[in-house]
Amino acid sequence: MSSDKAIRGQLLYFVDDPATAGEAAWVYHADGIIWIESGRIRLADDAQQVLPHLPRGTEIDVLEHHLLVPGFIDTHIHYPQTEMVAAYGERLLEWLETYTFPVESKFSDPDYAAEIATIFLDELLRNGTTTALVFGTVHPESVDAFFSEAQRRKLRMIAGKVMMDRNAPEYICDEAEQSYRDSKALIQRWHGIDRLQYAVTPRFAPTSSDRQLALAGRLLREHPGLYLHTHLAENPEECAWVAELFPHSKHYLDVYDRAGLLTRRSVFAHGIHLCDDSCKRLSDTGAAIAHCPTSNLFLGSGLFELDRLTERGVNIGMGTDVGGGTSFSMLQTLADAYKIQQLRGRKLDPFRALYLATLGGARALDLEDKIGSFRSGCEADLVALDLHATPFLKFRTARCRSLFEMLFVLNTLGDDRAIARTWILGEVAHSREV
């Protein structure tokens, strides 16, 4: 019996950005097969093209009324905030003080951190998310717990310890030099181990001193290949606060730039309120913005200028931003992304939306050669979307006249119920059928 595997159904994946490549950006097969060998994509093509090449005895998993897509990539999410999703009534800065800091203080307890990490990763897989860029807390225990559970599940995950040495309650702050030492130890313990990678993680500029930001830049220089993960220009009050705290910087992004934090692997969550110079620096350095529409609407932060950043060549991925975001579902996140552009008098078509949640996320994370597509050699992290997941979804998709329309219905009406299965390296990690 061959160890190779094959999955048959409708296939859709991206090879480029629809915003620039148009219809050449995606590949669709109404009857396709994904051939998986040793946890990687060997071939994804029309079924009649793949069948003659499959080794004798290859198991073929046939999924009718399902659309197979690469696993979703969440470019900004906070695992310690899992228990505070749907916390009522505040804007960003008040929300941090009222809800976030008290919840995050619990993560000095390794057992508690491990419990939440397990629940969090279960939710990601249940929603079809196979890779995420994840905030921990100031406690090294939070990162150890998260990476331990992710490693056990063979997941490709990126995470880091929060660096935060001022403008927050003392019980949740660290200290610049100790934060550097703790981060360095975590990097040596986890970065590059199996499918795990480390992100240097200052929470956002207001909660880090100049010294701490400089030490974050030092970590990036000392360990090539690390990520930088933080927040940027989410909320007008926050932007005004940054201007007061850093009067010698030209703008919010310049605070990070002066500390040496802009690299190809820097990911800045939100980026709603950006000047032209900020957009140019993001583009020039290859840094990325994680667009978090659900969170932006929930906290009243503003409307993301997707077209403007796209035109300026900025890498963009999608983020759920749980717990400011209210759903782990990337489909629900795409529904809110569409609504934000509608409020701006713009459009977000469903192909571009799905691109941002898959290959766009991989590009934002500098992982295009590994995830986000069904190209040969990519890691076999994928999702089966059930077009009959609910009676109404079955009714609605049966009346779709094109792939465009079917995708838009999925992006608008879909949620965790549409995720029939999630595969990690070709192995089923979640199934609604079980």
Residue pairs with C-beta under 8 A, 6 or more apart in sequence:
1 57
1 59
2 54
2 55
2 56
2 57
2 58
2 59
3 37
3 38
4 35
4 36
4 37
4 42
4 54
4 55
4 58
5 35
5 36
5 58
5 59
5 61
5 426
6 33
6 34
6 35
6 36
6 50
6 54
6 58
6 59
6 60
6 61
7 33
7 34
7 36
7 60
7 61
7 63
7 68
7 382
7 384
7 423
8 31
8 32
8 33
8 47
8 60
8 61
8 62
8 63
9 31
9 32
9 62
9 63
9 64
9 66
9 67
9 68
9 384
10 28
10 29
10 30
10 31
10 32
10 66
10 67
10 68
11 27
11 28
11 29
11 32
11 33
11 34
11 44
11 67
11 68
11 374
12 26
12 27
12 28
12 67
12 68
12 69
12 354
12 403
12 407
13 26
13 27
13 44
13 69
13 70
13 358
13 359
13 373
13 374
13 375
14 25
14 26
14 27
14 354
14 355
14 358
14 359
14 360
14 372
14 373
15 21
15 24
15 25
15 26
15 27
15 359
15 373
15 375
16 24
16 25
16 359
17 25
17 352
17 355
17 359
17 360
18 25
18 26
18 349
18 351
18 352
18 355
19 310
19 352
25 351
25 355
26 351
26 355
27 44
27 374
28 403
29 44
29 45
29 46
29 47
31 46
31 47
31 48
32 44
32 45
32 46
32 47
32 50
32 68
33 43
33 44
33 45
33 46
33 47
33 50
33 51
33 54
33 60
34 41
34 43
34 44
34 68
34 374
34 380
34 382
35 41
35 42
35 43
35 44
35 50
35 53
35 54
35 58
36 42
36 380
36 426
39 379
39 380
39 425
39 426
39 427
40 377
40 378
40 379
40 380
40 425
40 426
41 374
41 375
41 376
41 377
41 378
41 379
41 380
42 376
43 50
43 53
43 376
44 50
44 374
44 375
44 376
54 60
63 384
63 420
63 421
65 386
65 387
65 388
65 394
66 384
66 385
66 386
66 387
66 420
67 384
67 385
67 387
67 406
67 410
68 382
68 383
68 384
68 385
69 354
69 358
69 382
69 383
69 385
70 130
70 358
70 359
70 371
70 372
70 373
70 374
70 378
70 381
70 382
70 383
71 128
71 129
71 130
71 131
71 358
71 371
71 381
71 382
71 383
71 422
71 423
71 424
72 127
72 128
72 129
72 130
72 318
72 330
72 357
72 358
72 361
72 383
73 129
73 130
73 131
73 132
73 317
73 318
73 357
73 358
73 360
73 361
73 362
73 364
73 365
73 371
73 372
74 124
74 129
74 131
74 132
74 133
74 318
74 319
74 320
74 330
74 361
75 132
75 133
75 267
75 269
75 288
75 290
75 317
75 318
75 319
75 361
75 364
75 365
76 133
76 135
76 229
76 267
76 269
76 270
76 290
76 292
76 317
76 319
76 320
76 321
77 132
77 133
77 134
77 135
77 319
77 320
77 321
77 322
77 325
78 134
78 135
78 321
78 322
78 323
78 324
79 116
79 117
79 120
79 134
79 135
79 136
79 142
79 146
79 159
79 322
80 103
80 104
80 106
80 107
80 113
80 116
80 135
80 136
80 137
80 142
81 100
81 103
81 104
81 322
81 323
81 324
82 116
82 119
82 120
82 123
82 322
82 323
83 103
83 116
83 323
84 99
84 100
84 103
84 323
85 322
85 323
85 325
85 326
86 326
87 95
87 98
87 99
87 323
90 98
90 99
90 299
91 235
91 237
91 299
91 300
91 301
92 234
92 235
92 237
92 238
92 299
92 301
92 324
93 235
93 237
93 238
93 241
95 299
95 324
96 168
97 169
99 323
100 323
101 168
101 169
101 171
101 172
104 137
104 138
104 162
104 172
105 137
105 171
105 172
106 112
107 113
107 116
107 136
107 137
107 139
107 141
107 142
107 145
108 139
108 141
109 141
110 141
110 144
110 145
113 139
113 141
113 142
113 144
113 145
113 146
114 145
114 148
114 149
116 145
117 145
117 146
117 148
117 149
117 150
118 149
120 146
121 149
121 150
121 153
121 155
123 328
124 130
124 132
124 328
125 153
125 422
125 424
125 429
125 430
126 328
126 416
126 419
126 422
126 430
127 327
127 328
127 329
127 330
127 331
127 416
127 419
128 330
128 331
128 383
128 385
128 419
128 422
129 320
129 328
129 330
130 155
130 156
130 371
130 381
130 382
130 383
130 422
130 424
131 155
131 156
131 157
131 158
131 361
131 362
131 365
131 367
131 371
131 381
132 157
132 158
133 158
133 159
133 199
133 227
133 229
133 267
133 290
133 319
133 365
134 146
134 157
134 158
134 159
134 160
134 199
135 159
135 160
135 162
135 201
135 203
135 229
136 142
136 143
136 146
136 159
136 160
136 161
136 162
136 201
137 161
137 162
137 172
138 161
138 162
138 163
138 164
138 172
138 173
138 174
138 179
139 161
140 161
140 182
140 185
140 186
142 161
143 159
143 160
143 161
143 186
143 190
144 186
144 189
144 190
146 157
146 159
147 157
147 159
147 190
147 193
147 196
150 157
150 159
150 195
150 196
151 193
151 194
151 195
151 196
153 424
153 429
154 194
154 195
154 424
154 425
154 427
155 195
155 424
156 195
156 196
156 367
156 370
156 371
156 379
156 381
157 195
157 196
157 197
158 196
158 197
158 198
158 199
158 227
158 229
158 365
159 196
159 198
159 199
159 201
160 183
160 186
160 198
160 199
160 200
160 201
160 227
160 229
161 179
161 182
161 183
161 186
161 201
162 174
162 201
162 202
162 203
163 174
163 176
163 179
163 183
163 200
163 201
163 202
163 203
163 208
163 212
163 215
163 216
164 172
164 173
164 174
164 179
164 202
164 203
164 207
164 208
165 173
165 174
165 175
165 176
165 179
165 207
165 208
165 209
165 211
165 212
166 173
166 206
166 207
166 208
166 209
167 206
167 207
167 245
168 203
168 207
173 207
174 182
176 209
176 211
176 212
176 215
177 215
179 212
179 215
180 212
180 215
180 216
180 218
180 219
183 200
183 216
183 219
184 219
184 222
186 198
187 198
187 219
187 223
187 226
190 196
190 198
191 197
191 198
191 223
191 225
191 226
192 225
195 379
197 225
197 226
197 227
198 223
198 226
198 227
199 226
199 227
199 228
199 229
199 267
200 216
200 219
200 220
200 226
200 227
200 228
200 229
200 261
201 228
201 229
201 230
202 208
202 212
202 213
202 216
202 230
202 261
203 230
203 231
204 230
204 231
204 232
204 234
204 238
205 213
205 230
205 242
205 245
205 246
205 252
205 255
205 256
206 238
206 241
206 242
206 245
208 216
210 259
213 255
213 256
213 259
213 261
214 259
214 260
216 228
216 259
216 261
217 259
217 260
217 261
218 260
219 226
220 226
220 228
220 260
220 261
220 263
221 260
225 265
226 265
227 265
227 266
227 267
227 365
228 256
228 261
228 262
228 263
228 265
228 266
228 267
229 266
229 267
229 269
230 256
230 261
230 268
230 269
231 268
231 269
231 270
232 252
232 253
232 256
232 268
232 269
232 270
232 271
232 274
232 289
233 239
233 252
233 253
233 268
233 270
233 271
233 272
233 273
233 274
233 278
234 269
234 270
234 272
234 273
234 296
234 299
234 301
234 302
235 272
235 273
235 299
235 301
235 302
236 273
236 302
239 252
239 273
242 249
242 252
242 255
243 252
246 254
246 255
249 255
249 258
250 277
251 275
251 277
251 278
252 273
252 274
252 278
253 262
253 268
253 274
253 277
253 278
253 281
253 282
254 277
254 278
254 281
256 262
256 266
256 268
257 281
262 281
262 282
262 285
262 287
263 285
263 286
263 287
264 285
264 286
264 287
264 366
265 365
265 366
266 285
266 287
266 288
267 287
267 288
267 289
267 290
267 317
267 364
267 365
268 282
268 287
268 288
268 289
268 290
269 289
269 290
269 292
269 319
269 321
270 289
270 290
270 291
270 292
270 295
270 296
270 301
270 304
271 278
271 282
271 289
271 290
271 291
271 304
271 309
271 314
272 296
272 301
272 302
272 303
272 304
272 305
273 302
274 282
274 305
274 309
276 312
279 308
279 309
279 312
279 314
280 312
281 287
282 288
282 289
282 309
282 312
282 314
282 315
283 312
283 313
283 314
286 315
286 366
287 314
287 315
288 314
288 315
288 316
288 317
288 363
288 364
288 365
289 309
289 314
289 315
289 316
289 317
289 364
290 316
290 317
290 318
290 319
290 321
290 364
291 304
291 306
291 316
291 317
291 318
291 319
291 337
291 356
292 318
292 319
292 320
292 321
292 324
292 325
292 333
293 304
293 318
293 333
293 336
293 337
293 339
293 340
294 320
294 321
294 325
294 326
294 327
294 332
294 333
294 336
295 301
295 319
295 320
295 321
295 324
295 325
295 326
296 302
296 303
296 304
296 340
297 336
297 339
297 340
298 324
298 325
298 326
299 324
303 340
303 343
303 344
304 337
304 340
305 344
306 316
306 337
306 340
306 341
306 346
306 348
307 341
307 346
309 316
310 316
315 360
315 363
315 364
316 356
316 360
316 364
317 356
317 360
317 361
317 363
317 364
317 365
318 330
318 333
318 334
318 337
318 356
318 357
318 360
318 361
319 325
319 333
320 327
320 328
320 329
320 330
320 333
322 328
325 333
327 333
327 415
328 416
329 414
329 415
329 416
330 357
331 410
331 411
331 414
331 415
331 418
332 414
332 415
333 357
334 350
334 353
334 354
334 356
334 357
334 411
335 411
335 412
335 413
335 414
337 348
337 353
337 356
338 348
338 353
338 411
338 412
341 347
341 348
349 404
349 408
350 404
350 407
350 408
350 410
350 411
351 404
351 407
353 407
353 411
354 407
354 411
358 372
358 373
359 368
359 372
359 373
360 372
361 372
362 368
362 370
362 371
362 372
362 373
363 372
369 377
369 378
370 378
370 379
371 378
371 379
371 381
372 378
374 382
379 425
380 423
380 425
380 426
381 423
381 424
381 425
382 422
382 423
383 419
383 421
383 422
383 423
384 419
384 420
384 421
384 422
385 410
385 414
385 418
385 419
385 420
386 393
386 417
386 418
386 419
386 420
386 432
387 393
387 394
387 397
387 406
387 410
387 418
388 394
388 397
389 414
389 417
389 418
389 420
389 432
390 417
392 413
393 409
393 410
393 413
393 414
393 417
393 418
396 409
396 413
397 406
397 409
397 410
400 406
400 409
410 418
417 432
419 430
419 432
420 431
420 432
420 433
421 428
421 430
421 431
421 432
421 433
422 428
422 429
422 430
422 431
423 429
